Amino acid sequence: MANLIEEQYVKQGRFSRGVKQRNEVGIWVLHATAMPSILTEIGFITDRSEEDYMNSQGGQQQIASDLLQAIIKYKTLLDAGHVH
């Protein structure tokens, strides 16, 4: 799922920081879950252009669309037995 979200971001020209796996020193919000989970970084408010994008209606629409498209693709792959 995380890879599919990252692919959607890249299709829109966003910079890819890669997909990271949780490990022993992983991110707390992922480590503390009792179920499969993902955390996505949509940008950084310390980067003025990313902050402007995330605050814009168009940016928010695109980010939401990217997430939705990734979820739809994941569900399609899941139903077809291509992911576990």
N, C-alpha and C positions, 0 to 999 in steps of 0.2 A: 504494500500500500504506500509506504513512504517513497519508494522508487517511482511509483506512478504519479504521485504528487510532484515530486521533483521534475519529472519529465514534462508535466504540464507547465510548471514555472519556466522551464527552459524554452519550451515552444513559444512562450510569450516574450522571450528575450531577456528574462531575468537571469541574474548571475547564479550559477550553481555552486553551492558550498559543499555539495556532496551529501550522501546519506550516511549517517553514523549509526552504529549499533550500540545498544546499551551494554556496558561491561561492569566489572566490579566497582569501578569508580564513576559509574554512569551518572546521568542526569537524574536528580532526585525525583522529579515528577514522573519519570518513566520507571524508576526503580521501585517506587512506592505503590505501583498499581498491581492489582491481582488479576489482571487480564491483559491481553495483547493491547498495545497502545502505541501511538506515534505523537511526536511533537514536531510541529513545522514552524520554521522561522520564515515569516513573510517579509522581513526586512529589518532594518535597524534605524531607530529614530535618531541615532547619532550621525547618520548620513542624511544630509538635508534633502537630497533628491528622493531617497527612499521614504523619508518621512512625508514629504509632499505627496508622493504616490499613494502611500497607505492612507493618508487623510483625504484624498480625493474620492469623489463618488465613483469615478471611472476605475480607479485603482481597486477600490473595495469590491466593485462589481466583478472585475477581472479575477481577483484573488478568490472570491466566492465561486465563480465559474470554474476556475482551475481545480478547486477542491471538489466541486460537484462532478466534474468530468472524470477525475481520478477515482472517485467513489463508484461511479457508474461502471467504469472500466474494470475495477476490482471485482465488483459484483458479477459482472459478465464472465470474467475469468474464473471466479469461484464457482459459479453455476455450471460452467463447462468442465470443472474438475482440474483446472490448470494451476490452482493454488490451494494450499491447505489451511 
